[in-house]
Amino acid sequence: MVTLTLDRLSAHYGRRQILAEVTTPCFEGGQVVALLGPNAAGKSTLFRRILGLIDGGGEARVEGATRQRPIGYMPQDTGVNAVLTVYESVLLARMQGRSLKVQPEDMTEVERALDDLGISALGERDISDLSGGQRQLVGAAQALVQSPEILLLDEPTSALDLHRQLQLLTILRRLARERGMLIIAALHDLGQALRFTDQAMLLQNGRLIASGPTAEVVTPERLREVYRVAARIEPCSQGQPQLIVEEAI
């Protein structure tokens, strides 16, 4: 089983420290982990540091991976190529770092990624004809088609309507369980984090405030401290925690 542990992970832009020695417990394949924090908390920087796209201290330690490049990544700006069809753009993502000769299994993986995300009907559509939410789902397919063992998603639901948000998070949770994949998703909706994720990391000003089971990380006290809102958490009929925000402080 693949695992990821962050050990004193840091990052600087010039003299400015963006991440300050972020250390987490071991996250395991099969889990969905929420990366939480207000704007400018350092979430995107943490993803780029895990990927080695920026330098810094500490280590992002991956163990148990069976592939040379086990991490897939969906940035906030997915950069989908507007001159391609949906199918072509996902196939191009599949072929990155591979032989230019398309194999039957590559086409199978493209079709599976589109089907997993419920966008098979968009396959022949030009990217330029899609809505922002549809493009975001194509970006998710581009990350998923690489068959990652660890999948990093930077605000994957930001352009989606509520129905599609719930649908995507349900799909991601199912894929994590079925494939033993570790998924880490930056989310702004704390209620959805409580409902759909197993573990959470909470950042504030580049520092890790808390890490562990989501229900233990997202508490009224931390919401007051980090998000400056008064809120309470109650169990709903299915036994899952429900976040009720009362007012901004």
C-alpha positions in Angstrom: 0.0 0.0 0.0 1.3 3.4 -0.9 1.9 5.9 1.9 2.9 9.6 2.1 4.5 11.3 5.1 5.5 14.9 5.3 8.6 15.5 7.4 9.4 19.2 8.3 8.4 20.3 4.8 9.3 24.0 4.2 9.3 26.4 1.3 10.5 30.0 0.7 9.9 32.5 -2.0 12.9 34.7 -1.8 13.2 35.6 1.9 9.6 35.0 2.6 8.7 31.7 4.2 5.5 30.2 2.8 5.6 26.8 4.5 7.1 26.3 7.9 8.2 22.7 8.7 5.0 20.9 8.0 5.0 17.4 9.6 2.1 15.0 9.3 1.3 11.4 10.3 1.5 8.7 7.6 -1.4 9.0 5.1 -2.3 5.7 3.4 -3.7 4.5 0.2 -7.5 4.2 0.3 -7.9 7.4 2.3 -9.2 10.8 1.1 -7.5 13.6 2.9 -8.8 17.2 3.0 -6.2 20.0 2.8 -7.9 22.9 4.5 -7.1 26.6 5.3 -8.2 30.1 4.4 -7.0 31.9 1.3 -3.2 32.3 1.2 -2.7 29.6 3.8 -0.1 27.8 1.7 -2.2 25.0 0.3 -1.1 25.3 -3.4 2.5 25.8 -2.3 2.3 22.6 -0.2 1.2 20.6 -3.3 4.0 22.1 -5.4 6.5 21.3 -2.6 5.3 17.7 -2.4 5.8 17.4 -6.2 9.3 18.9 -6.1 8.2 21.8 -8.3 9.8 24.2 -5.8 12.7 23.8 -3.5 12.7 23.8 0.3 13.7 21.9 3.4 12.3 18.7 4.7 11.0 15.7 2.9 7.8 14.3 1.3 8.4 10.6 1.8 6.5 8.2 -0.5 6.7 4.5 0.4 5.1 1.4 -1.1 4.7 2.9 -4.6 4.8 0.4 -7.5 5.4 3.1 -10.2 8.4 5.3 -10.8 6.1 8.4 -10.9 3.3 7.6 -8.5 1.8 11.1 -8.0 -0.8 12.7 -10.2 -1.7 16.4 -9.9 -4.6 18.7 -10.8 -3.7 22.3 -10.3 -6.3 25.1 -9.8 -5.6 26.2 -13.4 -5.9 23.0 -15.2 -4.5 24.4 -18.4 -6.6 22.3 -20.7 -5.8 22.9 -24.4 -8.7 24.7 -26.0 -7.8 23.5 -29.5 -8.3 19.9 -28.7 -11.3 17.7 -28.0 -11.9 16.4 -24.5 -10.8 12.9 -25.6 -7.6 14.2 -27.2 -6.7 16.4 -24.2 -7.1 13.4 -21.8 -5.1 11.1 -24.1 -2.4 13.7 -24.4 -2.2 13.8 -20.5 -2.0 10.0 -20.5 1.0 10.1 -23.0 3.1 12.6 -21.0 6.5 10.9 -20.2 5.6 7.9 -22.3 6.3 6.7 -25.8 4.5 8.7 -28.4 2.9 5.5 -29.8 -0.6 5.1 -28.5 -1.3 1.6 -27.2 -4.7 0.0 -26.8 -4.4 0.2 -23.1 -3.9 4.0 -23.3 -7.2 4.4 -25.0 -8.9 2.1 -22.5 -7.6 4.2 -19.6 -8.8 7.4 -21.3 -12.3 5.9 -21.7 -12.2 4.7 -18.1 -11.3 8.1 -16.8 -14.1 9.8 -18.7 -16.5 7.2 -17.6 -15.5 7.4 -13.9 -16.2 11.1 -13.9 -19.4 10.8 -15.9 -18.2 12.9 -18.8 -18.0 10.3 -21.6 -20.6 12.2 -23.5 -18.2 15.1 -23.8 -15.5 13.1 -25.4 -15.9 14.6 -28.9 -16.6 18.1 -27.8 -14.0 20.8 -28.2 -12.6 22.1 -25.0 -13.4 25.7 -26.1 -17.1 24.8 -26.1 -17.2 23.7 -22.5 -18.3 25.5 -19.4 -15.8 26.2 -16.6 -17.2 23.3 -14.5 -16.9 20.9 -17.4 -13.3 22.0 -18.0 -12.6 21.3 -14.4 -13.9 17.8 -14.7 -11.7 17.3 -17.8 -8.7 18.5 -15.7 -9.6 15.8 -13.1 -9.7 13.2 -15.9 -6.3 14.4 -17.1 -4.9 13.6 -13.6 -6.8 10.4 -13.1 -5.9 8.9 -16.5 -2.2 8.7 -15.4 -3.3 5.9 -13.0 -1.6 7.6 -10.0 -1.2 6.0 -6.7 -1.3 9.4 -5.0 -3.6 12.1 -6.4 -3.3 15.7 -5.5 -6.3 17.9 -6.4 -6.1 21.7 -5.9 -9.7 22.9 -5.3 -11.3 20.4 -7.7 -14.8 21.5 -6.9 -14.4 25.3 -7.2 -16.1 25.7 -10.6 -18.8 23.0 -10.1 -22.4 23.5 -9.1 -23.6 21.8 -5.9 -24.8 18.6 -7.7 -21.5 18.1 -9.5 -19.5 18.9 -6.3 -21.3 16.1 -4.4 -21.1 13.8 -7.4 -17.3 14.3 -7.8 -16.5 13.9 -4.1 -18.6 10.7 -4.0 -16.7 9.4 -7.1 -13.3 10.3 -5.6 -14.1 8.5 -2.3 -15.2 5.4 -4.2 -12.0 5.4 -6.4 -9.8 5.8 -3.4 -11.4 2.7 -1.8 -11.5 0.6 -4.9 -8.0 1.3 -6.2 -6.1 1.8 -2.9 -5.3 5.3 -4.1 -4.4 8.1 -1.7 -6.3 11.3 -2.6 -5.5 14.7 -1.1 -7.9 17.5 -2.1 -7.7 21.2 -1.2 -11.3 22.1 -0.2 -13.0 25.3 1.0 -16.3 23.7 1.9 -15.7 22.3 5.4 -19.0 20.6 5.5 -18.1 18.6 2.5 -14.7 17.8 4.1 -16.5 16.4 7.1 -18.7 14.3 5.0 -16.4 12.9 2.4 -12.8 12.8 3.8 -11.1 10.5 6.3 -8.2 12.7 7.4 -7.5 16.4 7.2 -4.6 18.9 7.4 -5.4 22.5 8.5 -3.0 25.2 7.4 -2.8 28.8 8.6 -0.1 31.2 7.4 2.0 28.3 6.1 2.0 26.4 9.4 0.2 23.2 10.1 -2.4 23.9 12.8 -3.8 20.4 13.1 -3.7 17.0 11.3 -5.7 13.8 11.9 -9.2 12.5 11.5 -11.3 15.2 9.9 -13.8 15.4 12.7 -11.0 16.0 15.2 -9.4 18.7 13.0 -12.5 20.7 12.1 -13.8 21.9 15.5 -15.7 25.0 16.6 -12.6 26.2 18.4 -10.4 26.0 15.3 -13.0 27.5 13.1 -13.1 30.5 15.4 -9.3 30.7 15.5 -8.5 30.1 11.8 -11.6 31.1 9.9 -13.0 33.7 12.3 -16.5 32.2 12.3 -18.8 31.0 15.1 -20.0 27.5 14.2 -21.2 24.3 15.8 -21.0 20.7 14.7 -23.9 18.3 15.1 -24.5 14.7 14.0 -26.9 14.3 11.2 -29.4 11.4 10.7 -26.7 9.3 9.1 -24.3 9.8 12.0 -22.0 12.1 10.0 -20.9 15.4 11.5 -22.8 18.4 10.2 -21.3 21.9 10.2 -23.6 24.8 11.0 -22.1 28.2 10.6 -23.8 30.9 12.7 -21.9 34.1 12.1 -18.6 35.8 11.1 -16.6 37.1 14.0 
